[in-house]
Amino acid sequence: MKIRTLDGPRLHRDFTAGARNIQARQEVLNSMNVFPVHSGIGSVAECILME
């Protein structure tokens, strides 16, 4: 299904789904340690930011 327009409700749903995926995979993201910060802080910050 192609998305032709992006309205407010759809954007909200997409951001909410993204935040839930980050929260659900928080331990995996923490284990990657992609950014040079203390372990576990990266995805925690993302979750807080997305809320």
Steps between C-alpha positions, in 0.01 A plus 500: 500500500647832394458796730411805294433750778617545855246652735517568872334179621720282279816680614394455862440127447840462334687679780309303763585172327866604480510584870343166589756316286787681673355413841444136400858464376670713764733224624615416147566868428693535825716201412604662171653800679509696173561840659789568738287538813463291813335165428125514502466875477451524122174312463370628834547855371328406173202357688469809715534724197235308303251515788 
